[in-house]
C-alpha cells in the first residue's frame, strides 16, 4: 500500500477528532430532516402556523445557515430574500405596459392581507381565488395576482412593498405621486390619506408644481395634475419658465388655457417663447439619442429622426402650437418675440397660413410694427455689422418683405399718433392757460369787492388729471336747485359750494366742489363739472367718507368716479386757503337720494 501523507488530505490527526466530525455531520443532517418535517407539517398558505413554528434549540449552532429566520428560530417575512427561504405563498406579477413581461414579486398573504399595512386590493383578489380558483396543491407560490400599473409606478413597487413590510417610508416630491398612485391602486387608505392630505398640500407650491404636474400626468392622476396646473397658472407671472421645460405640449396647452391664468398677454408670449426654445432643444437631444440607439453611433450621422421617431406626447403638432399661441389667451405678442414666432411658426404652416386680424401671423406683424421693432430693424439696416439681426436675416425674401411693409405702416402710424398727441397737448395747454387767466381774474375781483372784515372762503385743488380743474375755487352759497345728470337731488338751497370757472375741451365750464351725505352719519365731498349752458353736473372725483356732519374737506385719498377714462389721476391735495365764517353746517348738507 502506497503511503499517503495525511497532512495533504487534511485528515484528523486522532480518532477522537474523527468521531467529533462524524457527530457534527450527522447532527446537521438530523436538524435538516427535522426542519423539513416541521415545514411540511402545515400548509404553506397557513403562515400563521408557520410563524409559530419553533425550531429545536440545536439550531443556535447553525445561525448563519438559517437564512430567513430570526435568532430564536421563528420565520422572518421578507419579500427581498429567496422565496423558498421566506416561505412566500403569493406571487405578485407587475406589468408596466412595456411589453417585456411582468416582474414577479414573491410576497406573503399574511402581510398583505392581515398585516398592519394590509392591502384591500390583494385581500379582494385572494377571496376570489380562494372561492373558485385556488389550486389543490398547497405549496409555495400557490397564489398569483397580476396587476397592470404605469411604468413610473412600477419603478416604485419595491419601495412600496418595503413600506407594507414595516420599513420606514421617506416621502419626497419625486416619489409622492407614484406612491399615492400605488396606495390608491392597492387600497392602502392610511398611506393614501397621509400623502394626499398631509404631505402634498404642504409641499405643492410654485417651485414643485411642474414636477407634480409631469409625474401625475404619467400616472394619469388627473386630479393631482390639475391641482398642479392651477398652482402654476395662478402664479404664472412669477413662474420660472425653466422649471416647466419638461412639460409636454399637451400639458403646456392646459397651462395656457387654465381659467386661473394670471399673466398679461405680452408677458405670456415671452414665457411661451422661452418654453418653445427649451422644448425644441430637448426634442433635438431626444432625437439624437433615439437615432443613436436605433442605428448605432456610426450610422446615426446619416439618419433622420423622423425615420425612427415614435408618436408620443413630446412631439408638438400644429394643433398644439395653435392652442398654445391662441388669440384668446395671447391677443398681443411682445415686440421682442414677434420675429421668433414668425420664424418658428414656419414649421406649422396650417397655423401661419390662417388669415384675419386674430391669426398668429397678423399679430406678429402688428407687434413688429411697434416702436421697439422698427428701431431695431432700422438700426440693423443702417449698419448690419454694428447691429446684427440674425432672426431677420435668416428669413426668406417673402417674409422679409412682409416685415418691412409692416414696419413702414407702423412708422407712419407712430408719426400720425405723435402729431395727434401734439395737437391734443396744444389744446390742453391753451385750455389750462385760459383757465388760469379766468381764475386769476375771478380771484382778484372777489378779493377786491369784499370788505376787510369779511373772509372769502377759498379751496385749492392740486394734482388732478383734468388740468383746468386744478387751482383756486371760490366760495358760493348756492341759491338754485341744481341736479346731476341722473336726476338725483344733490345740491339744495343754502349748500356750501366752491366753484371755479375754466375752459375744458375748448368749452366754457364750471368745476364745482360740494358736500353730500354718505349714509346717516358720514359725509363726502365731490368734484364735478357743469357745462355753461346746463344746470346738470357730472361727478369727476370723490373724497373719502368721513364720520360726522362737519365742514372738513378731506385733503388726501381722493378717487376717480367709476370707470371714467382720461381724468386720472384724482386730486393729490384739496385744502382750504382761508377759514370760512361761522355757519350752521348741518343745514347746508345735502342728503343724497
Secondary structure, DSSP 8 states (H G I E B T S, - for coil): -----HHHHT--SSHHHHHHHHHHHHHHHHHHHHHHHHHHTS-TT-HHHHHH----GGGGGGGGG-TTB-TTS-B---TTS-TTTTT--EEEEEE-SSSS--EEEEE-HHHHHHSTT--HHHHHHHHHIIIII--S--STT-EEEEEE--HHHHHTHHHHHHHHTT------HHHHHHHHHHHHHTT-HHHHHHIIIIIHHHH-STTTHHHHHHHHHHTT-HHHHHHHHHHHHHTGGG--GGGGTT--HHHHHHHHH-TT----HHHHHHHHHHHHHHHHHHHHHHHHHHHHHHH-TTGGGG--GGGT----TTS--HHHHHHHT-TTT-SS--HHHHHHHHHHGGG-HHHHT--STTSHHHHHHHHHTSHHHHHHHHHHHH-TTTS--HHHHTS-HHHHHHHHHHHHHHHHHHHHHHHHHHHHHHHHHHHHHHHHHHHHHHHHHHHHHS-TTS---EEEEES-SSGGG-EEEEEEE--S-EEETT--EEE-TT-EEEEEEEEETTEEEEEEEEEEE-SSSEEEEEEEEEETT-SEEEEEEE---EESS------S--EESTT--S--S--SEEEESS------HHHH-----
